[in-house]
Amino acid sequence: MDYTKVIYEIEDKYLSPYACKSKDTKGRVFPITPCNLRTEFQRDRDRIIHCKSFRRLKHKTQVFLAPEGDHYRTRLTHTLEVAQIARSIARALRMNEDLVEAIGLAHDLGHTPFGHAGERALNRKMSGDGGFSHERQSIRVVDCVEYEGKGMNLTFEVRDGILNHTRRGNPATIEGKIVCYSDQIAYLNHDVDDAIRGGVISASDLPRSVVETFGSSHGKRIDAMIRDVIENSYGKPTVSPSDGARAAIEEFRAFMFEKVYKSPLAKSEEPKVEHMIEMLFDHFLANMDELPDFILRLDASDKQKVCDYIATMSDTYLIHVFEQIYVPKGWEKL
């Protein structure tokens, strides 16, 4: 029995006319044998969950470098929160949940070790060669770095959503736009939660407009933001928060940049991280033979190969590699 036909029938009957239905995907660069159990978006989701880049997210920084405590977010927990928020919005708006989940789970696969500090360092090293951004690197990961350099061959819609998940992007699907807003909802709320836990700010520091618009607690703010997007977008051919919520979100974001993302307390160690990455970049560029074979086989410039390798690293692995190359070893006289 072809179970995907049943899924297509359900989508035709229940999804919004503005949803991207699974049977209407623009497909993959390299055609593959159809599956009679899963739609193409479901297959993409499964490929993403089982790839190495997804597993490495658990050891990549979200905002705070090497925080002491079990409850601070990592890039993996951020990713899971984005996927959950996106599915909640998609379900209410009758959009394709499988598509938003796949985009949400993959949107940060190309993020560097040590968060945006690593992104800044690689952007400087790649200056003159296209620079570096985590959204473009995420596409490189799924297209040609993952699966030992073979790439994951994802569908057009998932790749488009990954590339356009930031505020700069313009996704081709409503589902991609849902992930854009879900990313903002997730990082603003969990970053402020971590900042309060870490003593960078206190709950009373939050702008009055944010508290009045969304609520005084982490859960209330997330719920209010999700509800606003749903209520402002239901039955429409696009998705967005209301004007009032958008203004409060912008003030929330400005507050976070001023008090958290640029806080000396939260960012005091970042220059060390950036220096480490730049030193490793220069080392590998001068010693290309030390790169893994699958990186060396990539059809790219030497600088891009070094960039790809460093971007794949987790925080802990980058420190290990740095120590192996630059920290002297002890020795014993035999």
Order of alpha helices (4+ residues) and beta strands (2+ residues): alpha-alpha-alpha-alpha-alpha-alpha-alpha-alpha-alpha-alpha-alpha-alpha-alpha-alpha-alpha-alpha-alpha-alpha
